[in-house]
Amino acid sequence: MISFLDLKAINAQYKKELLEACETVIDSGWYIQGTQCSKFEEEFAKFCGAKYCIGVANGLDALTLIIRGYKEIGVLENGDEVIVPANTYIASILAISQNNLTPILVEPQLDTLLIDSSKIEDKITKKTKAIMVVHLYGQTCEMDEIYKLAKKYNLKVIEDSAQSHGAFYKDRRCGTLGDASGFSFYPGKNLGALGDAGAVTTDDKKLADTIKALKNYGSHKKYENKYKGVNSRLDELQASLLRVKLRYLEQEITNRKDIASFYIQNIKNSAITLPIVETDSVWHLFIIKVKRRDELQKYLLDNNIQTLIHYPIPPHQQEAYQEWNKLSFPITEKIHKEVLSLPISGLQSIEDTQQIVRVINEFN
Ligand SMILES: *Cc1c(COP(=O)(O)O)cnc(C)c1O
């Protein structure tokens, strides 16, 4: 069986260094808010090209704390509207509604699957205060178009970079393409911890300082609490493991790009639409579109190839957002019916990739 993502094999590559990192932390006797976290923050900020990085407990918290931070410094307030793509993982939207702001869903482009910037302006009202772009599947959004609108209407730009560590837009990496950016290091992400972890990057010192306090009970000084904060810290163990894996992220991206271009050059089947990527992509997911999606998925499984669907149900059709269940987002709905994610990872062998291509090309 060719598995979708073999996390055990991925981490086995670095096992010796990961164990050494664990040992360093165990022997240090210091497990929260120590040097591993601050060093990782420094290294990840440098990797992205951002001034500040704040380690937090997970990707959802990173996004939630950005909005909470903006509320604390008076940039956003309850009831403000935030533009967000309808085709995204639900976490992007939860971060907005958890803060008592209103997510305003915008359709994606059918070809790139990313937010359609030409459809944003129609949705802007007096209450609109921010755009959350989601660099979905490893691609980056059309930031020039987004910034034109952000400038015109004085909006903050928040990036959901959970799937796109290292992806470029022009000469800058995501994490520096908006006013603030949220990252996830969920184990299956391109830069994955061995548990939950996340981070915020920004060049805004005031926001960075606020989030630093918010994630630690709202405490800016030991035993002094400026805000009613939360506990969302990146622990020393996960930070030390992420420092090891960050050293190999460039290689991971290169390998994923090689697999993606092999797929693109060699998959030849008129039933299948290959991904159309107009910006850089770090290929967190390799998404094909196919009308007979469930049939293809079963056929691949019968041929020992595991695939996944990202995602089967769009946020506006989830029970959690019943208030949106009657709304219609035809492009988003079509995408959710047709997408299929092929196996891709920095470790996937050329033989496996060739085998996947061969089987797909024989599907009819
Ligand atoms: C994974 C992911 C998140 C949330 O990250 P967690 O670490 O699981 O909380 C947010 N947005 C997108 C697009 C994601 O893929």
The ligand as an SDF file (V2000), in Angstrom:
LIG
                    3D

 15 15  0  0  0  0  0  0  0  0999 V2000
   -4.0810   22.8840    9.9380 C   0  0  0  0  0  0  0  0  0  0  0  0
   -4.7730   24.1450    9.6280 C   0  0  0  0  0  0  0  0  0  0  0  0
   -5.1590   25.0530   10.6310 C   0  0  0  0  0  0  0  0  0  0  0  0
   -5.1510   24.7560   12.0990 C   0  0  0  0  0  0  0  0  0  0  0  0
   -3.9940   24.2720   12.6200 O   0  0  0  0  0  0  0  0  0  0  0  0
   -4.0010   23.4110   13.9870 P   0  0  0  0  0  0  0  0  0  0  0  0
   -2.5810   23.4040   14.3730 O   0  0  0  0  0  0  0  0  0  0  0  0
   -4.5470   22.0670   13.6520 O   0  0  0  0  0  0  0  0  0  0  0  0
   -4.8470   24.1220   14.9670 O   0  0  0  0  0  0  0  0  0  0  0  0
   -5.6670   26.2870   10.2250 C   0  0  0  0  0  0  0  0  0  0  0  0
   -5.8470   26.5900    8.9380 N   0  0  0  0  0  0  0  0  0  0  0  0
   -5.5330   25.7270    7.9480 C   0  0  0  0  0  0  0  0  0  0  0  0
   -5.7260   26.1450    6.5360 C   0  0  0  0  0  0  0  0  0  0  0  0
   -5.0010   24.4700    8.2620 C   0  0  0  0  0  0  0  0  0  0  0  0
   -4.6960   23.6210    7.2690 O   0  0  0  0  0  0  0  0  0  0  0  0
  1  2  1  0
  2  3  1  0
  2 14  2  0
  3  4  1  0
  3 10  2  0
  4  5  1  0
  5  6  1  0
  6  7  2  0
  6  8  1  0
  6  9  1  0
 10 11  1  0
 11 12  2  0
 12 13  1  0
 12 14  1  0
 14 15  1  0
M  END
$$$$
